[in-house]
Amino acid sequence: MKIIMLGAPGAGKGTQAKMISEKYDIPHISTGDIFRANIKNGTELGKKAKSYMDQGLLVPDELVVDLVVDRVQQDDCTKGYILDGFPRTIPQAEALDAALGEDKIDYAIDIEVPDSNIVERMGGRRACVGCGATYHIVYNPTKEEGKCDKCGEALILRDDDKPETVQKRLDVYHEQTQPLIDHYTKAGSLVEFDGTLDINVVFENIIKVLG
C-alpha cells in the first residue's frame, strides 16, 4: 500500500500518517528524515543534497526524487510506505510517477481543514522558552496559565504560529497543492477526509477506505 499524505500545515496529516504507519506496519517517510539519514550516513546523494543546503539553496527536484525513490526501494518498504511532505509540486509528482513506473501510488490522502480552523488551532499553540514543551490554550492547556507544567518557565506564541504567518504559509500551500489535488484526482487515487473531526474519527474513516 503506497500512500501520499496531503493537507495544509496544521491539518493533522502527520498525526494520521503516524497512526496509519503503526496500524499497517509500513514506514512513515518524510523528506526531512531522508535528507538527515543520507547526510548522516555520508551517501553520494546525501553529499549532493548537503552541498545545496550548505549554500542555503533548495535541493533540486531531480535530487529529491532520487532520494525518495532510493528510500522506497529499501527492504522495509516491501509492504508499502507513506510519503509525508512529498511531492509538493507538479514537477515532483510527475518525476515520482515516472520513477515508480507501474508501481503506482495507491492513495493520495487529503486531510481537509478550512483555513480559519487552522489559523485558530495554530494561534492557540504555546511553546515553553525553557524546555521547548508545547501546549494549546484550548486542547492542551497548562495547569497554571502561561507557565510550563514541566519546568515552570514562561510560554510564548512562536512567530511561525502567529495568525498572519500561518495565513501566508496556507496561501503558499494552496497555490502549490491545488494542482497536486487535481493531478491525483485525474489519476484516480485521491481520497478526501474531513480533518475538523476528532483525530480518532478521521483515522477510522481513513481505515474504512484503506481496508
N, CA, C and O of each residue as an XYZ file, in Angstrom:
844
protein
N       0.839     -1.191      0.000
C       0.000      0.000      0.000
C       0.882      1.252      0.000
O       1.582      1.542      0.971
N       0.829      1.980     -1.110
C       1.681      3.165     -1.256
C       0.813      4.415     -1.139
O      -0.104      4.632     -1.931
N       1.125      5.233     -0.128
C       0.256      6.364      0.225
C       1.037      7.674      0.204
O       2.199      7.729      0.607
N       0.369      8.737     -0.278
C       0.903     10.099     -0.174
C      -0.052     10.872      0.725
O      -1.269     10.766      0.572
N       0.489     11.650      1.665
C      -0.345     12.467      2.550
C      -0.350     13.909      2.041
O       0.702     14.506      1.817
N      -1.558     14.455      1.864
C      -1.711     15.871      1.516
C      -2.521     16.533      2.630
O      -3.329     15.889      3.299
N      -2.287     17.817      2.810
C      -3.002     18.539      3.865
C      -2.186     19.744      4.272
O      -0.957     19.692      4.299
N      -2.863     20.819      4.587
C      -2.181     22.067      4.936
C      -1.396     21.924      6.235
O      -1.665     21.018      7.024
N      -0.410     22.826      6.469
C       0.307     22.814      7.751
C      -0.717     22.959      8.883
O      -1.540     23.874      8.867
N      -0.661     22.064      9.850
C      -1.596     22.144     10.971
C      -2.891     21.386     10.755
O      -3.766     21.403     11.621
N      -3.033     20.705      9.589
C      -4.281     19.961      9.316
C      -4.293     18.619     10.034
O      -5.344     17.989     10.153
N      -3.126     18.175     10.515
C      -3.069     16.908     11.253
C      -2.640     15.723     10.415
O      -2.825     14.576     10.821
N      -2.062     15.990      9.237
C      -1.700     14.861      8.362
C      -0.554     14.039      8.935
O      -0.494     12.828      8.720
N       0.363     14.686      9.666
C       1.479     13.962     10.287
C       0.985     12.972     11.331
O       1.482     11.850     11.423
N       0.000     13.400     12.117
C      -0.594     12.524     13.154
C      -1.252     11.312     12.496
O      -1.066     10.178     12.938
N      -2.027     11.564     11.431
C      -2.715     10.457     10.748
C      -1.703      9.517     10.090
O      -1.874      8.298     10.115
N      -0.648     10.092      9.500
C       0.389      9.271      8.850
C       1.024      8.328      9.868
O       1.280      7.162      9.570
N       1.277      8.842     11.068
C       1.896      8.034     12.122
C       0.967      6.877     12.524
O       1.415      5.747     12.714
N      -0.325      7.176     12.648
C      -1.299      6.157     13.053
C      -1.465      5.083     11.966
O      -1.586      3.896     12.266
N      -1.468      5.524     10.700
C      -1.579      4.574      9.578
C      -0.336      3.683      9.557
O      -0.422      2.470      9.360
N       0.815      4.314      9.765
C       2.097      3.584      9.764
C       2.083      2.470     10.813
O       2.505      1.345     10.546
N       1.591      2.801     12.011
C       1.567      1.818     13.102
C       0.557      0.695     12.812
O       0.842     -0.475     13.069
N      -0.594      1.043     12.289
C      -1.633      0.025     12.046
C      -1.217     -0.962     10.951
O      -1.404     -2.171     11.090
N      -0.654     -0.434      9.868
C      -0.359     -1.301      8.712
C       1.113     -1.737      8.648
O       1.527     -2.444      7.729
N       1.895     -1.293      9.653
C       3.308     -1.670      9.730
C       4.066     -1.317      8.441
O       4.803     -2.129      7.881
N       3.852     -0.077      7.999
C       4.604      0.437      6.847
C       5.294      1.735      7.274
O       4.753      2.468      8.102
N       6.478      2.036      6.727
C       7.208      3.207      7.207
C       6.562      4.545      6.835
O       6.031      4.716      5.738
N       6.624      5.487      7.783
C       6.164      6.865      7.584
C       7.412      7.661      7.213
O       8.309      7.856      8.033
N       7.452      8.115      5.961
C       8.684      8.718      5.442
C       8.479     10.206      5.154
O       7.580     10.579      4.401
N       9.314     11.051      5.755
C       9.291     12.474      5.409
C      10.602     12.809      4.710
O      11.634     12.190      4.969
N      10.548     13.799      3.817
C      11.768     14.160      3.079
C      12.854     14.635      4.042
O      14.041     14.400      3.815
N      12.439     15.308      5.125
C      13.422     15.772      6.121
C      14.203     14.606      6.705
O      15.422     14.679      6.858
N      13.487     13.517      7.034
C      14.140     12.319      7.583
C      15.111     11.720      6.572
O      16.211     11.295      6.927
N      14.687     11.692      5.294
C      15.543     11.116      4.244
C      16.826     11.936      4.109
O      17.924     11.384      4.036
N      16.670     13.255      4.078
C      17.852     14.126      3.972
C      18.811     13.862      5.127
O      20.008     13.652      4.933
N      18.245     13.879      6.343
C      19.102     13.719      7.535
C      19.825     12.376      7.515
O      21.016     12.309      7.819
N      19.110     11.305      7.158
C      19.720      9.964      7.154
C      20.842      9.872      6.127
O      21.903      9.319      6.419
N      20.619     10.408      4.926
C      21.637     10.339      3.874
C      22.856     11.191      4.197
O      23.992     10.809      3.916
N      22.600     12.358      4.796
C      23.720     13.236      5.164
C      24.533     12.589      6.288
O      25.764     12.585      6.260
N      23.819     12.044      7.276
C      24.489     11.390      8.415
C      25.322     10.191      7.938
O      26.431      9.969      8.425
N      24.782      9.424      6.987
C      25.479      8.220      6.507
C      26.498      8.515      5.407
O      27.190      7.617      4.926
N      26.578      9.790      5.018
C      27.590     10.191      4.039
C      27.410      9.564      2.663
O      28.392      9.308      1.966
N      26.145      9.309      2.260
C      25.909      8.710      0.941
C      26.191      9.746     -0.148
O      26.278     10.943      0.127
N      26.332      9.269     -1.386
C      26.580     10.183     -2.516
C      25.432     11.175     -2.657
O      25.649     12.372     -2.847
N      24.187     10.653     -2.560
C      23.016     11.526     -2.663
C      22.997     12.534     -1.510
O      22.655     13.703     -1.693
N      23.375     12.054     -0.315
C      23.429     12.925      0.861
C      24.441     14.047      0.693
O      24.173     15.191      1.059
N      25.599     13.721      0.141
C      26.646     14.742     -0.094
C      26.166     15.796     -1.074
O      26.416     16.989     -0.904
N      25.461     15.325     -2.118
C      24.936     16.272     -3.114
C      23.904     17.205     -2.465
O      23.935     18.420     -2.662
N      22.985     16.605     -1.684
C      21.938     17.405     -1.024
C      22.568     18.421     -0.070
O      22.150     19.578     -0.018
N      23.575     17.976      0.681
C      24.233     18.849      1.671
C      24.901     20.043      0.985
O      24.899     21.153      1.517
N      25.475     19.804     -0.203
C      26.175     20.898     -0.898
C      25.196     22.038     -1.239
O      25.570     23.211     -1.214
N      23.942     21.683     -1.556
C      22.933     22.723     -1.817
C      22.497     23.378     -0.517
O      22.402     24.602     -0.425
N      22.233     22.549      0.486
C      21.735     23.078      1.758
C      22.746     23.993      2.432
O      22.378     24.992      3.050
N      24.028     23.642      2.309
C      25.084     24.468      2.916
C      25.146     25.866      2.291
O      25.590     26.827      2.919
N      24.690     25.949      1.041
C      24.691     27.261      0.358
C      23.359     27.989      0.542
O      23.135     29.071      0.000
N      22.474     27.348      1.337
C      21.156     27.954      1.567
C      20.232     27.837      0.369
O      19.264     28.587      0.242
N      20.546     26.867     -0.529
C      19.730     26.673     -1.730
C      18.745     25.525     -1.532
O      18.967     24.632     -0.715
N      17.656     25.567     -2.292
C      16.707     24.448     -2.265
C      17.319     23.271     -3.009
O      17.973     23.451     -4.036
N      17.109     22.085     -2.496
C      17.610     20.881     -3.174
C      16.765     20.693     -4.441
O      15.538     20.674     -4.347
N      17.388     20.553     -5.630
C      16.609     20.439     -6.874
C      15.672     19.225     -6.875
O      15.948     18.203     -6.247
N      14.557     19.370     -7.603
C      13.546     18.311     -7.671
C      14.127     16.951     -8.034
O      13.783     15.942     -7.418
N      15.022     16.920     -9.051
C      15.553     15.633     -9.517
C      16.255     14.898     -8.384
O      16.117     13.685     -8.230
N      17.012     15.659     -7.591
C      17.769     15.046     -6.497
C      16.822     14.582     -5.387
O      17.018     13.513     -4.809
N      15.799     15.385     -5.092
C      14.817     14.994     -4.064
C      14.132     13.691     -4.483
O      13.961     12.778     -3.675
N      13.742     13.620     -5.769
C      13.070     12.409     -6.278
C      14.016     11.209     -6.183
O      13.600     10.121     -5.786
N      15.292     11.407     -6.547
C      16.284     10.317     -6.439
C      16.363      9.805     -4.998
O      16.397      8.597     -4.760
N      16.391     10.736     -4.043
C      16.478     10.369     -2.620
C      15.234      9.600     -2.179
O      15.335      8.604     -1.463
N      14.061     10.068     -2.610
C      12.803      9.414     -2.225
C      12.722      8.016     -2.839
O      12.382      7.053     -2.153
N      13.036      7.908     -4.134
C      12.954      6.612     -4.813
C      13.943      5.624     -4.194
O      13.629      4.447     -4.016
N      15.136      6.114     -3.870
C      16.133      5.264     -3.204
C      15.577      4.745     -1.871
O      15.777      3.584     -1.515
N      14.873      5.626     -1.139
C      14.330      5.249      0.179
C      13.209      4.213      0.044
O      13.160      3.254      0.815
N      12.309      4.398     -0.928
C      11.158      3.492     -1.013
C      11.526      2.137     -1.625
O      10.705      1.221     -1.659
N      12.763      2.022     -2.105
C      13.215      0.726     -2.622
C      13.899     -0.121     -1.549
O      14.355     -1.231     -1.824
N      13.969      0.414     -0.315
C      14.612     -0.342      0.762
C      13.669     -1.428      1.301
O      12.455     -1.386      1.103
N      14.278     -2.399      1.989
C      13.549     -3.603      2.416
C      12.300     -3.337      3.258
O      11.309     -4.060      3.153
N      12.353     -2.291      4.097
C      11.201     -2.062      4.986
C       9.981     -1.516      4.231
O       8.911     -1.355      4.818
N      10.141     -1.232      2.928
C       9.033     -0.683      2.141
C       8.359     -1.732      1.257
O       7.551     -1.389      0.393
N       8.687     -3.009      1.469
C       8.125     -4.052      0.592
C       6.596     -4.122      0.703
O       5.919     -4.445     -0.273
N       6.040     -3.813      1.913
C       4.581     -3.852      2.073
C       3.921     -2.520      1.708
O       2.699     -2.415      1.603
N       4.776     -1.502      1.517
C       4.260     -0.176      1.212
C       4.932      0.894      2.051
O       5.880      0.618      2.787
N       4.428      2.128      1.935
C       5.021      3.261      2.663
C       4.052      4.435      2.613
O       3.093      4.447      1.841
N       4.333      5.422      3.461
C       3.562      6.667      3.478
C       4.538      7.816      3.255
O       5.482      7.986      4.027
N       4.322      8.597      2.217
C       5.162      9.769      1.964
C       4.460     10.996      2.538
O       3.312     11.280      2.196
N       5.158     11.721      3.414
C       4.595     12.887      4.101
C       5.456     14.102      3.746
O       6.638     14.158      4.085
N       4.847     15.072      3.059
C       5.608     16.278      2.683
C       6.253     16.164      1.314
O       7.056     17.015      0.932
N       5.912     15.130      0.579
C       6.425     14.957     -0.779
C       5.428     14.114     -1.550
O       4.904     13.148     -0.995
N       5.140     14.435     -2.813
C       5.616     15.606     -3.553
C       4.877     16.876     -3.130
O       3.763     16.827     -2.609
N       5.537     18.022     -3.372
C       4.933     19.315     -3.045
C       4.486     20.070     -4.295
O       3.660     20.979     -4.222
N       5.044     19.679     -5.443
C       4.751     20.394     -6.687
C       4.457     19.386     -7.796
O       4.758     18.199     -7.669
N       3.865     19.877     -8.884
C       3.556     19.008    -10.030
C       4.826     18.398    -10.646
O       4.836     17.201    -10.931
N       5.900     19.183    -10.861
C       7.112     18.543    -11.406
C       7.605     17.385    -10.530
O       8.058     16.365    -11.051
N       7.518     17.540     -9.192
C       7.926     16.454     -8.288
C       6.992     15.250     -8.442
O       7.445     14.106     -8.462
N       5.687     15.514     -8.551
C       4.702     14.421     -8.684
C       4.932     13.665     -9.992
O       4.883     12.435    -10.026
N       5.181     14.411    -11.060
C       5.393     13.773    -12.368
C       6.691     12.968    -12.378
O       6.750     11.871    -12.933
N       7.732     13.531    -11.755
C       9.014     12.814    -11.692
C       8.873     11.537    -10.856
O       9.459     10.505    -11.183
N       8.088     11.618     -9.770
C       7.861     10.440     -8.929
C       7.077      9.376     -9.704
O       7.411      8.192     -9.655
N       6.029      9.811    -10.421
C       5.239      8.870    -11.239
C       6.141      8.141    -12.233
O       6.062      6.923    -12.393
N       7.002      8.920    -12.898
C       7.889      8.340    -13.913
C       8.859      7.352    -13.281
O       9.128      6.289    -13.840
N       9.388      7.713    -12.096
C      10.369      6.846    -11.416
C       9.722      5.554    -10.915
O      10.347      4.494    -10.942
N       8.467      5.642    -10.458
C       7.779      4.458     -9.919
C       7.255      3.552    -11.033
O       7.089      2.349    -10.827
N       6.992      4.128    -12.223
C       6.511      3.328    -13.350
C       5.192      2.645    -13.033
O       4.219      3.296    -12.651
N       5.169      1.315    -13.196
C       3.936      0.547    -12.958
C       3.590      0.460    -11.470
O       2.451      0.172    -11.103
N       4.581      0.713    -10.625
C       4.430      0.582     -9.175
C       3.779      1.846     -8.598
O       4.365      2.524     -7.754
N       2.567      2.153     -9.061
C       1.949      3.454     -8.804
C       1.513      3.663     -7.347
O       1.374      2.723     -6.565
N       1.303      4.957     -7.027
C       0.736      5.342     -5.726
C      -0.710      4.839     -5.658
O      -1.476      5.025     -6.604
N      -1.082      4.206     -4.551
C      -2.449      3.679     -4.393
C      -3.425      4.752     -3.922
O      -4.528      4.880     -4.454
N      -3.004      5.527     -2.913
C      -3.895      6.537     -2.339
C      -3.156      7.846     -2.086
O      -2.058      7.858     -1.530
N      -3.779      8.952     -2.506
C      -3.319     10.282     -2.086
C      -4.381     10.764     -1.100
O      -5.491     11.125     -1.491
N      -4.025     10.764      0.176
C      -4.981     11.096      1.238
C      -4.895     12.586      1.544
O      -3.852     13.090      1.962
N      -6.014     13.285      1.328
C      -6.052     14.733      1.562
C      -6.880     15.018      2.813
O      -8.081     14.752      2.852
N      -6.216     15.566      3.836
C      -6.922     15.935      5.078
C      -7.361     17.395      4.933
O      -6.543     18.314      4.943
N      -8.678     17.576      4.799
C      -9.231     18.904      4.513
C      -9.646     19.623      5.804
O     -10.467     19.122      6.572
N      -9.063     20.802      6.024
C      -9.447     21.635      7.170
C      -9.505     23.085      6.682
O      -8.541     23.557      6.078
N     -10.614     23.813      6.927
C     -10.684     25.209      6.482
C      -9.553     26.054      7.098
O      -9.119     25.819      8.226
N      -9.097     27.039      6.319
C      -8.003     27.909      6.788
C      -8.298     28.522      8.157
O      -7.419     28.598      9.016
N      -9.563     28.963      8.351
C      -9.897     29.646      9.621
C      -9.660     28.718     10.815
O      -9.197     29.155     11.869
N      -9.982     27.432     10.637
C      -9.750     26.452     11.720
C      -8.260     26.308     12.010
O      -7.846     26.240     13.167
N      -7.458     26.263     10.943
C      -6.009     26.067     11.115
C      -5.385     27.281     11.801
O      -4.540     27.138     12.683
N      -5.809     28.479     11.387
C      -5.283     29.712     11.999
C      -5.613     29.706     13.497
O      -4.785     30.079     14.328
N      -6.842     29.274     13.825
C      -7.265     29.208     15.239
C      -6.460     28.140     15.993
O      -5.987     28.379     17.104
N      -6.310     26.963     15.377
C      -5.549     25.862     16.002
C      -4.120     26.289     16.309
O      -3.636     26.134     17.430
N      -3.448     26.838     15.279
C      -2.029     27.154     15.440
C      -1.822     28.405     16.290
O      -0.819     28.537     16.992
N      -2.795     29.325     16.212
C      -2.710     30.540     17.030
C      -2.856     30.246     18.515
O      -2.477     31.060     19.357
N      -3.418     29.058     18.837
C      -3.590     28.680     20.242
C      -2.409     27.909     20.806
O      -2.371     27.591     21.995
N      -1.440     27.610     19.935
C      -0.262     26.863     20.416
C       0.621     27.758     21.282
O       0.746     28.959     21.041
N       1.222     27.149     22.286
C       2.181     27.873     23.125
C       3.399     26.986     23.352
O       3.274     25.778     23.556
N       4.574     27.598     23.313
C       5.820     26.831     23.489
C       6.562     27.359     24.710
O       6.567     28.561     24.974
N       7.188     26.450     25.449
C       7.946     26.821     26.642
C       9.321     27.342     26.230
O      10.014     26.719     25.426
N       9.711     28.491     26.788
C      11.026     29.059     26.458
C      12.158     28.258     27.109
O      13.314     28.336     26.693
N      11.798     27.490     28.139
C      12.822     26.717     28.843
C      13.111     25.370     28.209
O      14.194     25.137     27.672
N      12.097     24.460     28.280
C      12.353     23.075     27.827
C      11.798     22.774     26.441
O      12.033     21.689     25.908
N      11.050     23.736     25.835
C      10.543     23.521     24.481
C       9.230     22.751     24.411
O       8.729     22.491     23.317
N       8.660     22.379     25.569
C       7.378     21.642     25.569
C       6.299     22.498     24.895
O       6.330     23.726     24.982
N       5.345     21.839     24.220
C       4.292     22.602     23.540
C       2.927     22.292     24.139
O       2.655     21.179     24.588
N       2.079     23.317     24.129
C       0.728     23.214     24.686
C      -0.249     23.887     23.733
O       0.149     24.462     22.720
N      -1.544     23.809     24.074
C      -2.556     24.546     23.326
C      -3.539     25.107     24.338
O      -3.979     24.399     25.244
N      -3.889     26.398     24.181
C      -4.719     27.050     25.191
C      -6.115     26.422     25.295
O      -6.767     26.540     26.333
N      -6.580     25.753     24.220
C      -7.898     25.098     24.253
C      -7.757     23.587     24.431
O      -8.372     22.998     25.320
N      -6.925     22.957     23.558
C      -6.893     21.488     23.500
C      -5.932     20.839     24.494
O      -6.108     19.680     24.872
N      -4.917     21.594     24.913
C      -3.930     21.010     25.830
C      -3.373     22.110     26.741
O      -2.186     22.429     26.683
N      -4.247     22.692     27.590
C      -3.804     23.830     28.405
C      -2.896     23.402     29.570
O      -2.902     22.246     29.994
N      -2.127     24.363     30.064
C      -1.280     24.097     31.235
C      -2.124     24.249     32.494
O      -3.190     24.864     32.476
N      -1.624     23.671     33.593
C      -2.357     23.773     34.868
C      -2.430     25.238     35.314
O      -3.469     25.716     35.770
N      -1.289     25.939     35.167
C      -1.254     27.366     35.518
C      -1.042     28.153     34.236
O      -0.091     27.904     33.495
N      -1.929     29.103     33.976
C      -1.881     29.838     32.707
C      -0.529     30.517     32.482
O      -0.014     31.216     33.354
N       0.035     30.293     31.285
C       1.282     30.966     30.912
C       2.543     30.342     31.461
O       3.640     30.843     31.216
N       2.403     29.231     32.216
C       3.589     28.576     32.790
C       3.655     27.106     32.390
O       2.639     26.411     32.367
N       4.860     26.646     32.075
C       5.068     25.262     31.660
C       4.841     24.294     32.820
O       5.345     24.507     33.923
N       4.074     23.220     32.560
C       3.824     22.199     33.589
C       5.117     21.476     33.980
O       5.291     21.054     35.123
N       6.019     21.346     32.998
C       7.221     20.541     33.247
C       8.301     21.302     33.995
O       8.878     20.787     34.953
N       8.581     22.541     33.557
C       9.723     23.238     34.182
C       9.375     24.599     34.790
O      10.221     25.233     35.421
N       8.123     25.050     34.600
C       7.697     26.297     35.233
C       8.098     27.571     34.508
O       7.773     28.673     34.951
N       8.812     27.417     33.380
C       9.216     28.612     32.610
C       8.006     29.199     31.870
O       6.941     28.586     31.799
N       8.207     30.419     31.314
C       7.115     31.111     30.614
C       6.824     30.474     29.255
O       7.699     29.878     28.626
N       5.559     30.617     28.817
C       5.156     30.119     27.499
C       5.028     31.292     26.532
O       4.655     32.400     26.919
N       5.349     31.022     25.258
C       5.242     32.078     24.252
C       4.465     31.577     23.028
O       4.352     30.374     22.793
N       3.931     32.537     22.254
C       3.354     32.237     20.941
C       4.492     32.440     19.948
O       4.976     33.558     19.769
N       4.919     31.349     19.300
C       6.044     31.449     18.376
C       5.645     32.259     17.142
O       4.480     32.279     16.745
N       6.632     32.923     16.547
C       6.368     33.745     15.359
C       5.680     32.956     14.256
O       4.776     33.464     13.593
N       6.116     31.692     14.058
C       5.521     30.926     12.952
C       4.118     30.418     13.256
O       3.479     29.818     12.393
N       3.623     30.656     14.496
C       2.245     30.301     14.837
C       1.322     31.526     14.864
O       0.123     31.398     15.112
N       1.889     32.714     14.606
C       1.070     33.937     14.609
C       0.134     33.921     13.402
O       0.527     33.474     12.324
N      -1.117     34.411     13.572
C      -2.125     34.306     12.504
C      -1.644     34.760     11.126
O      -1.891     34.083     10.128
N      -0.949     35.923     11.067
C      -0.547     36.424      9.744
C       0.488     35.507      9.080
O       0.482     35.338      7.860
N       1.386     34.910      9.901
C       2.400     33.983      9.360
C       1.735     32.701      8.889
O       2.050     32.178      7.820
N       0.806     32.200      9.706
C       0.097     30.957      9.358
C      -0.663     31.151      8.050
O      -0.641     30.277      7.183
N      -1.340     32.302      7.902
C      -2.126     32.544      6.686
C      -1.222     32.589      5.450
O      -1.587     32.087      4.387
N      -0.032     33.198      5.600
C       0.909     33.239      4.463
C       1.317     31.833      4.060
O       1.360     31.509      2.873
N       1.621     30.985      5.061
C       2.007     29.593      4.776
C       0.859     28.840      4.091
O       1.085     28.024      3.198
N      -0.366     29.127      4.522
C      -1.537     28.467      3.924
C      -1.725     28.913      2.466
O      -2.065     28.105      1.601
N      -1.500     30.206      2.207
C      -1.634     30.714      0.830
C      -0.649     30.006     -0.094
O      -1.000     29.608     -1.205
N       0.592     29.852      0.379
C       1.622     29.166     -0.414
C       1.218     27.706     -0.618
O       1.356     27.161     -1.713
N       0.718     27.081      0.446
C       0.303     25.672      0.371
C      -0.781     25.491     -0.700
O      -0.685     24.601     -1.544
N      -1.812     26.345     -0.656
C      -2.921     26.196     -1.616
C      -2.441     26.392     -3.051
O      -2.845     25.671     -3.963
N      -1.578     27.374     -3.228
C      -1.047     27.671     -4.568
C      -0.304     26.453     -5.131
O      -0.453     26.101     -6.301
N       0.508     25.812     -4.257
C       1.304     24.658     -4.694
C       0.473     23.381     -4.785
O       0.687     22.554     -5.672
N      -0.470     23.229     -3.867
C      -1.100     21.926     -3.695
C      -2.355     21.706     -4.508
O      -2.682     20.565     -4.835
N      -3.079     22.783     -4.847
C      -4.301     22.578     -5.641
C      -4.004     21.797     -6.929
O      -4.749     20.878     -7.266
N      -2.926     22.145     -7.657
C      -2.607     21.354     -8.858
C      -2.336     19.879     -8.525
O      -2.654     19.000     -9.325
N      -1.749     19.602     -7.348
C      -1.482     18.213     -6.931
C      -2.792     17.455     -6.703
O      -2.928     16.291     -7.080
N      -3.750     18.143     -6.076
C      -5.054     17.528     -5.825
C      -5.697     17.157     -7.172
O      -6.261     16.074     -7.331
N      -5.597     18.083     -8.132
C      -6.139     17.809     -9.480
C      -5.398     16.629    -10.124
O      -6.010     15.774    -10.764
N      -4.082     16.600     -9.946
C      -3.235     15.547    -10.541
C      -3.644     14.158    -10.029
O      -3.804     13.222    -10.813
N      -3.810     14.037     -8.704
C      -4.155     12.730     -8.128
C      -5.637     12.388     -8.307
O      -6.013     11.216     -8.269
N      -6.482     13.416     -8.503
C      -7.888     13.155     -8.832
C      -7.953     12.493    -10.209
O      -8.648     11.497    -10.408
N      -7.206     13.079    -11.157
C      -7.168     12.509    -12.520
C      -6.625     11.086    -12.502
O      -7.077     10.228    -13.259
N      -5.635     10.842    -11.614
C      -5.022      9.510    -11.537
C      -5.951      8.504    -10.845
O      -5.701      7.299    -10.869
N      -7.031      9.018    -10.224
C      -8.000      8.146     -9.562
C      -7.565      7.683     -8.181
O      -8.113      6.722     -7.642
N      -6.569      8.372     -7.603
C      -6.062      7.907     -6.298
C      -6.383      8.857     -5.137
O      -6.067      8.551     -3.987
N      -7.015     10.019     -5.431
C      -7.283     10.991     -4.361
C      -8.471     10.575     -3.499
O      -9.531     10.219     -4.013
N      -8.278     10.624     -2.176
C      -9.384     10.415     -1.229
C      -9.336     11.563     -0.225
O      -8.293     11.828      0.373
N     -10.474     12.246     -0.041
C     -10.521     13.403      0.859
C     -11.234     13.051      2.161
O     -12.209     12.300      2.175
N     -10.717     13.617      3.258
C     -11.310     13.377      4.577
C     -11.479     14.700      5.305
O     -10.681     15.623      5.139
N     -12.533     14.780      6.117
C     -12.821     15.985      6.902
C     -11.918     15.991      8.135
O     -12.118     15.219      9.073
N     -10.927     16.872      8.114
C      -9.952     16.940      9.201
C     -10.409     17.743     10.399
O      -9.664     17.889     11.369
N     -11.656     18.279     10.346
C     -12.153     19.028     11.509
C     -12.735     18.086     12.559
O     -12.999     18.492     13.691
N     -12.933     16.822     12.174
C     -13.488     15.841     13.128
C     -12.416     15.413     14.128
O     -11.238     15.732     13.964
N     -12.832     14.694     15.158
C     -11.906     14.156     16.156
C     -10.844     13.285     15.460
O     -11.143     12.571     14.502
N      -9.612     13.357     15.958
C      -8.483     12.616     15.369
C      -8.831     11.143     15.133
O      -8.556     10.596     14.064
N      -9.433     10.513     16.130
C      -9.750      9.076     16.028
C     -10.847      8.790     15.012
O     -10.849      7.738     14.371
N     -11.784      9.731     14.865
C     -12.852      9.568     13.871
C     -12.251      9.677     12.465
O     -12.588      8.897     11.575
N     -11.361     10.650     12.281
C     -10.679     10.808     10.980
C      -9.941      9.507     10.644
O     -10.004      9.013      9.518
N      -9.249      8.971     11.636
C      -8.477      7.738     11.435
C      -9.403      6.568     11.047
O      -9.098      5.803     10.132
N     -10.527      6.445     11.752
C     -11.492      5.372     11.441
C     -12.009      5.507     10.007
O     -12.181      4.512      9.302
N     -12.252      6.750      9.586
C     -12.747      6.994      8.219
C     -11.681      6.599      7.185
O     -11.999      6.060      6.125
N     -10.429      6.874      7.510
C      -9.333      6.514      6.595
C      -9.225      4.985      6.477
O      -9.066      4.448      5.381
N      -9.313      4.296      7.624
C      -9.202      2.819      7.640
C     -10.303      2.169      6.796
O     -10.082      1.161      6.124
N     -11.501      2.777      6.849
C     -12.616      2.219      6.055
C     -12.256      2.203      4.565
O     -12.630      1.284      3.835
N     -11.538      3.215      4.136
C     -11.150      3.300      2.719
C      -9.964      2.384      2.421
O      -9.939      1.696      1.401
N      -8.987      2.384      3.321
C      -7.775      1.585      3.076
C      -8.047      0.082      3.209
O      -7.419     -0.736      2.537
N      -8.997     -0.266      4.093
C      -9.357     -1.683      4.250
C      -8.405     -2.449      5.139
O      -8.591     -3.647      5.354
